[in-house]
Amino acid sequence: MIHATRPGLVLGFHGCEEKVRDALVTGSIRMSPSSKPYDWLGSGCYFWENNYERAYDYACNPPGNKVIRSPAVLGAVIDLKFCLDLLDTTCLRLLYDSYKTLSEAAAQSGRMLPVNKYATGSRDLLLRNLDCAVIENLHADREMKSLLPYDSVRSVFVEGDELYPNAGFRDKNHIQICIRNPNCIKGYFNPVREVQWPHAFLLKDNNADYIQQI
């Protein structure tokens, strides 16, 4: 499984309340993992990979009854370490094996498997109860066998409307990261808004106005 180790750092973005972002950046609080039964990638801390706009859209339009009064985006520098990357064929096979094990156990016990569901007003399967259960079962199986635990989970999600007629792309496609090992997060930051470049922009101080050329 040497290829499951992802070298290098990635940027992740998380939509949240402004005061929560500021507290995380200053280190006064730590990020709490989500453990809802419908979490897309299982329990952990969630980020959009290299997608500030998607994180900001989430903060401005949170799902369900969630209310974010001061939408903001938290940036994070992330080392995925040992990653269950669901863009990788080997990892997808492991996930399928986990589904088979979970399905057989449910059949033997007479229980129903969880089901992925559509959220109200959406054509996307946003409530991923089945996927969450399969991923968590994979983690539990590795722990039982004393295998190296995954530090993170990563996957692409096809979401939203067609980008244009007959397109194979959707307008909310994204890559999502779930961090299980908090040591993967190397630091938080307040993302800087982009400026127009390479054109000049005006900077002001108390004494004079001046132009700085990028």
C-alpha positions in Angstrom: 0.0 0.0 0.0 3.0 2.3 -0.6 0.9 4.3 -3.1 -1.7 5.1 -0.5 0.7 7.6 1.0 0.1 11.0 -0.6 3.4 13.1 -0.7 3.3 16.8 -0.4 0.8 19.3 1.0 -2.7 20.4 -0.1 -4.9 23.3 0.7 -8.3 22.6 2.2 -11.1 25.1 2.8 -14.0 24.8 5.3 -17.1 27.0 5.4 -18.0 28.1 8.9 -18.9 31.1 11.2 -16.4 33.9 11.2 -15.8 33.7 14.9 -15.1 29.9 14.6 -12.6 30.5 11.8 -10.8 33.2 13.9 -10.7 31.0 17.0 -9.2 28.2 15.0 -6.6 30.4 13.3 -5.5 31.9 16.7 -5.4 28.4 18.2 -7.9 29.2 21.0 -10.0 26.1 19.9 -9.4 22.9 18.1 -11.4 21.7 15.2 -14.0 19.0 16.2 -14.6 16.0 13.9 -18.1 15.4 12.5 -19.6 12.0 13.3 -23.0 12.2 11.7 -24.4 8.9 10.2 -24.8 10.5 6.8 -21.3 12.0 6.5 -20.1 11.4 3.0 -16.6 10.1 3.9 -17.2 8.9 7.5 -16.2 10.6 10.7 -13.6 13.4 10.6 -12.9 17.0 9.8 -14.1 18.0 6.4 -12.5 20.3 3.8 -13.0 21.1 0.1 -9.7 20.5 -1.6 -8.4 23.7 -3.3 -11.9 25.1 -3.6 -12.4 28.3 -1.7 -15.6 29.2 -3.6 -17.3 26.0 -2.8 -16.5 26.4 0.9 -17.8 30.0 0.9 -21.0 28.9 -0.9 -21.6 26.3 1.8 -21.1 28.9 4.5 -23.6 31.2 2.8 -26.1 28.4 2.0 -25.8 25.8 4.8 -27.9 22.7 4.4 -31.0 21.8 6.4 -31.8 24.0 9.4 -28.2 25.0 10.0 -27.7 28.8 10.3 -24.4 30.6 9.7 -24.8 34.3 10.6 -21.4 35.5 9.6 -20.2 33.3 6.7 -16.5 32.8 6.5 -13.9 30.3 5.1 -11.2 28.6 7.1 -8.0 27.6 5.2 -5.9 24.7 6.2 -2.5 23.3 5.1 -2.9 19.5 5.0 -0.7 16.5 4.7 -3.0 13.6 3.7 -0.4 11.0 4.9 -1.8 7.5 4.6 -4.9 8.2 2.6 -8.0 6.1 1.6 -8.1 7.8 -1.8 -11.3 6.9 -3.6 -9.9 8.0 -6.9 -7.5 5.1 -6.6 -8.5 1.7 -7.9 -7.0 -0.3 -5.0 -8.9 1.8 -2.5 -12.1 1.4 -4.4 -11.7 -2.4 -4.3 -11.1 -2.2 -0.5 -14.3 -0.2 -0.1 -16.3 -2.7 -2.2 -15.0 -5.5 -0.1 -16.1 -3.6 3.0 -19.6 -3.3 1.5 -19.8 -7.0 0.8 -18.8 -7.8 4.4 -21.3 -5.3 5.8 -24.1 -6.6 3.5 -23.5 -10.2 4.5 -23.5 -9.4 8.2 -26.7 -7.5 7.8 -28.3 -10.4 5.9 -27.3 -12.9 8.6 -28.6 -10.7 11.4 -31.8 -9.8 9.6 -31.0 -6.1 9.7 -31.4 -3.6 6.8 -28.4 -1.8 5.4 -28.4 2.0 5.7 -29.6 3.8 2.6 -28.2 6.9 0.7 -31.0 9.5 0.5 -31.8 12.6 -1.5 -32.0 15.8 0.6 -35.2 17.8 0.4 -35.2 19.9 -2.8 -32.1 18.2 -4.2 -31.5 15.7 -7.0 -28.3 14.6 -5.4 -27.7 11.9 -2.8 -26.6 14.2 -0.1 -27.4 12.0 2.8 -24.8 9.3 2.5 -25.8 6.9 5.3 -24.8 3.8 3.3 -21.4 5.2 2.1 -20.6 6.4 5.7 -21.4 3.0 7.1 -19.2 1.2 4.5 -16.3 3.5 5.1 -16.6 3.2 8.9 -16.8 -0.6 8.6 -13.5 -0.5 6.6 -11.8 1.5 9.3 -13.2 -0.9 12.0 -12.0 -3.9 10.1 -8.5 -2.5 9.8 -8.4 -1.8 13.5 -9.6 -5.3 14.4 -6.8 -6.7 12.2 -4.2 -4.3 13.7 -3.5 -2.8 10.3 -2.2 0.7 9.8 -5.2 3.1 10.1 -6.0 5.6 7.4 -5.1 9.2 8.3 -7.5 10.7 5.8 -10.2 9.9 3.2 -10.4 11.6 -0.2 -13.0 11.4 -3.0 -14.4 13.3 -5.9 -18.2 14.0 -5.9 -20.3 14.7 -8.9 -22.9 17.1 -7.8 -25.3 19.8 -9.1 -26.8 20.5 -12.5 -25.3 20.0 -16.0 -22.6 22.6 -16.6 -24.1 23.0 -20.2 -26.5 20.9 -22.2 -25.4 17.2 -22.5 -22.3 17.9 -20.4 -20.4 15.3 -18.5 -19.6 17.9 -15.9 -21.8 19.3 -13.1 -21.6 22.8 -11.7 -20.9 21.6 -8.1 -18.3 18.9 -8.8 -15.6 18.9 -6.1 -13.0 16.9 -4.3 -13.7 16.5 -0.6 -11.2 15.5 2.1 -12.0 14.0 5.5 -9.2 14.2 8.0 -9.2 11.5 10.7 -5.8 12.1 12.2 -5.6 15.7 13.5 -1.8 15.6 13.0 -2.5 15.8 9.2 -3.5 19.5 9.7 -0.3 21.5 9.8 -1.8 24.9 10.2 -4.9 27.1 9.7 -5.1 30.4 8.0 -7.5 33.2 7.0 -7.6 33.1 3.2 -6.6 36.3 1.5 -9.0 37.6 -1.1 -7.5 37.7 -4.6 -6.7 41.1 -6.2 -6.6 42.1 -9.8 -3.2 41.2 -11.2 -0.9 42.2 -12.9 -2.6 45.6 -13.0 -1.6 48.2 -10.5 -3.7 48.7 -7.4 -4.0 51.6 -5.0 -2.5 51.4 -1.5 -3.0 54.1 1.1 -1.3 55.0 4.3 -1.7 57.9 6.7 0.7 60.2 4.8 0.2 59.6 1.1 -1.5 57.7 -1.6 0.8 55.6 -3.8 0.7 53.0 -6.5 2.3 49.6 -6.0 2.9 47.6 -9.1 2.7 43.8 -8.7 
